Amino acid sequence: MSKTTTARARMEPELKEEAERILRDCGLTASQAIGLFYRQVVLGRGMPFPIRSFNEETRRVLRQSEEGIDVQQFESAEALFEDLGI
């Protein structure tokens, strides 16, 4: 058996609980998931997913959307496309 070491991280309890619930559904422990993440970092020589930074306008629009400000809803994709003129 290979030697192991410990990695520690601090996070919000709710985030940890929700993530571990999802991982259990996938048949993984938190340690296994962290090991997979680390392997992907090593294999890809960086983060295994894109990291994006939003500008102020994008952050404003996202906040408004979450608050339901200036949000339009459509009955179907076709109605949306018609409204967009495509």
Secondary structure, DSSP 8 states (H G I E B T S, - for coil): ------------HHHHHHHHHHHHHTT--HHHHHHHHHHHHHHHTS-SS------HHHHHHHHHHHHTTT----SSHHHHHHHHT-
